[in-house]
Amino acid sequence: MWALAAWIYAGLKWLTFASCPFASVSSIRRSLAYLLLWPGMDAKSFFATSRSIDRPGLWEWLLAVANTVFGVFLIAITVHFDDEHSLAAAWVGMAGIIFTLHFGLFHLLGPSSSW
């Protein structure tokens, strides 16, 4: 499942890169940064020369950090599930991964962050 998700993500990432007119004139370093480091899929905004991105407010940062902490908490409590509740542990762990990555870390590292 994870390999399939990674291949789909990589394929869609390459399609957004290949169809962007700004990507062909960018440096190899910037192209690799888009393909390997940036979690977003909007190649036009990544490769645009003029940036007009609003800085996120304090509330947005706190929400992303809270989602990350909540996701780590969900992953941590799956250890305490019994063997007879392994299906529930799997679902709670998957929700923890989603909260940690998608609603937490990717939001902190996304295009509107100050990184």
Order of alpha helices (4+ residues) and beta strands (2+ residues): alpha-alpha-alpha-alpha-alpha-alpha
